[in-house]
Amino acid sequence: MLIAELHLSNFRSFGEELQIVKIDDLTALIGANSSGKTSLIVALLRMFGQKNIDRTLVKTDFHIPSNVDISTVNEMNLLVEVKVIFPELEWQSPTEIETIPEFIKHLVIEETGKAPYLRIRLVGKWIKGSSPDGDIEQELYYIKVPYGTDEQDEDLFKVPIHHKNLIQMMYVPAMRNPTTQLKNASGTILWRIFNGIDWPENLNEEIGALTNPIENLFKGIKDIESIQKIINSHWNKYHKDHRFSNSNLKFNSSTLEDFLKNVEILFNPSVDGNTVKVDELGDGLKSLFYITLVSSLLEIESKQDKEDKPLLNVLAIEEPENHISQHLLGRVVRNLKEIAVKENAQVILSSHNSSIVGKIDPEYIRHLQVQDSRSIVNSITLPEKTDEAHTYIKEAVKAYPDLYFSKLVVLGEGDSEEIVLPKLLSASDIYLDDFNISIVPLGGRHVNHMWKLLNNLSIPHVTLLDLDRERNGGGWGRIKYVLKQLHANNRTSEKLLTVNKILDGKKVRYTYTMDKIEQFHNRDVEKMASMNMWINKLENEDIFFSYPLDIDFSMLKEFEDEYHQTMKHGPRDIEDEHSADYTAKLQSSIHATLKSTAASAKTYTDQEKKIMIWYNSLFLGRGKPSTHIEALKDINNTKLLKNAPAELIRLVNRIREKIGLPEGG
């Protein structure tokens, strides 16, 4: 069985509008502080906590809108509901599944042929009373009708007491004391492990028979007898009740319960050959051992034939990275994944650590944010699995998990942007870490999927693409692509598509349709003024182009000396620019730069054509990042900002605007 959905209304930071959160075997919650991650976990704890205190609603569990004065509120209601599914039905018959008999009377079947599911709902009501905390009513129900059906009172069935332990939640908060959690106390992992053992009925008698001689041995020591008499003498000065007149020193456990209370886990041998107690381990190892015990418990319980054992265990762990060194985080995620795939377990984790998040498939991530003072949960949107971009985008966001935590994402074409843009931004006193800015190189042809992802997560972003003028698919083809993908993301406003145009000798306002834009790639590449007009319009949509080719060409054009000096032996110098050798070399460089033997570079100046000779050697003949790193170290901030390509300066100013800094400040 599996909790597939969590429904929330008016619970803590979740507002009145119903939020439906998809839950998987492993679900990772990410988002800024106070975005609702803990609230979501506590909602499940109120339904399935192991202790009564965990399942008890308190006043702060009820959502209070930011514009409401609590002193004027007389009553508040909340709802938390889960949808439980039974994937095991796909490969087992109902008679073979131990989870089904317990819930058979409460399963919901929408229609013939569809898998049944279970609806469990926690309903809470807060009523203003004489005390500040007021009075709270709560009840756990089975809902006996499908979603979308009008509910009647008779469709709600109270969950029997013995059912309330069939789903149990183990909660490890971000602020934790691993030592306490590893003790054998009620509700802990060790307690559940020992509680599942079938102890012999006469075990207490046997323990007493074995331990009484030890007790008598201690009491027979003369000094012990003297100490006990002195204690009782002083005690009887204050207390005359015969029931408590004699105190006794106890030197041994005489019952199984007493023995189990004092159970300790020891590790041996240590460096000095002695044993080491759990509370002597570092906090990181304690956390790791706790996860180990959880996995052990689930395996043990799966093998036990007990009627009262939980049928589903939900492990919720906040910030598993706490106390744990970076190199161990991979093991933590691997262990949590191993727990999640067990038939009787699910794992929910929250994290602020990109190393943790980067090891989890995006499909299992839920991004939380606050909008209008209430928590909103979004799943990660990926292209369809049949789309060639699916794997690319999936791996890209795993490689750059920082984007989930960013206040601004800068999308670029490739590795060069990762080197050049941070240098340019820091020269402008914009430091990536200070403003939570991520630079993510994903490739222009898949940028539309990143737009969709970031839009869904409400993460601001700007984009820098290569114009690739006169390259295949570049120039007008690139503008066409961008407009089409903006349209697919519902971002092509009438203002964007409307231009001034001369028709029949008159200047008119003309609005392009997508059918007309579909023909843009056939436009004359030499229509530079028109192309520049579209480039300017797209900058208003936060989409910039490295002009006229790519960022490598633009930087080389503005800082020729610095880039030339990165090569001890540059391209072969031909002094006579009118010679056949020079003409051949120039033509081959144009072909290599524009990636076509038919390319003529007709829209490039003579100086730009000459630059292509060096471009070919610097960026096509060796690694781009190393070339930029070597060149940029010799360019001071003042010169960089003064001579940087104009489109990059405009991009920097837009970033300043996005993060709330004055232009050029």
Secondary structure, 3 states (H helix, E strand, C coil): CEEEEEEEECECCCCCCCEEEECCCEEEEEECCCCCHHHHHHHHHHHHECCCCCCCCCHHHECCCCCCCHHHCCEEEEEEEEEEECHHHHCCCHHHCCHHHHHHHHCECCCCCCCCEEEEEEEEEEECCCCCCCEEEEEEEEECCCCCCCCCHHHEEECCHHHCCCEEEEEECCCCCHHHHCCCCCCCHHHHHHHCCCCCCCHHHHHHHHHHHHHHHHHCCHHHHHHHHHHHHHHCCCCCCHHHCCCCCCCCCCCHHHHHHCCCCEECCCCCCCCEEHHHCCHHHHHHHHHHHHHHHHHHHHHCCCCCCCCEEEEEEECCCCCCCHHHHHHHHHHHHHHHCCCCEEEEEECCCHHHHCCCCHHHEEEEEEECCEEEEEECCCCCCCCCHHHHHHHHHHHCHHHHHCCEEEEECCHHHHHHHHHHHHHCCCCCCCCCEEEEECCHHHHHHHHHHHHHCCCCEEEEEECCCCCCCCCHHHHHHHHHHHHHCCCCCHHHHEEEEEECCEEEEEECCHHHHCCHHHCCCCCHHHHHHHHHHHHCCCEEEECCCCHHHHHHHHCHHHHHCCCCCCCCCCCCCCCHHHHHHHHHHHHHHHCCCCCCCCCCCHHHHHHHHHHHHHHHCCCHHHHHHHHHCCCCHHHHHHHCCHHHHHHHHHHHHHCCCCCCC
